[in-house]
Amino acid sequence: MKIRIVSPGRLKDKWLKEGIAEYSKRLSRYAVLEIIEVDDCPDSIPDNECLKKEGERILSHIKPQEKYWVMDLHGEKVTSERISEYLISDIERSGGTLTIVIGGSRGISEEVRNRASRRICLGDITLTHLMTRLILTEQLYRGFKIARGEKYHK
């Protein structure tokens, strides 16, 4: 099994890199995690142009008929158990690979959002797109643990 996370921006903070590396290592018992970082836009580019460019960069890593999730503030608010259900069923339906898109600091293009098979919201709080990577990797790990009936510390 393989999980791909596609997102604009580069991780620079050591603590985020270490956290994601830790959960990537834990996830490796269940699936290979691949993080694809696409270039984000400089602040000088207007939002609508930026979203279009980032959207094109994201979609260049997704096949036209590929099903994928998008992390979206206006998406379905899910529990860890629901993430687990979706994770397992969508990986099975997609032949072993699940792609998840996280938008950049200005959001995500309508084209990327509209093509997604699931729009997932991690809650009513605002997270940076880089922190979302860490939270998402933890939830994916938790999702596999739940699906297999394994204990996970609370």
C-alpha angles and dihedrals in degrees: 000000000000134000120196122195114195118192142147119250138044125260110243105159112094094214092055092048091049093048093049091045090053094051091042088056091049091046091052089082088066109022145353112258118213120184116199114196117198124192115274123213126262116247090251092072116087116251097247092050091044094052090049093051095044089046091054091049091050094047091050085072095049125075114236095249096034117124115225143164125242122204102230132172087218095046130101113304104230139191122225088256091055091048087053092052093047092044095055097040095046094047090051092048094047097052097257104314129094123187121201123190125208116191124228130256091287096047132254133302120258090237092058092043094047095050094052119110091211133023109204128192120195092204145292095299123097115240128181112251089245093053088048088064090059095045091045094051090051091050092048090053090047089048093058091047091052093047091053095044092242123151119257124187116250 
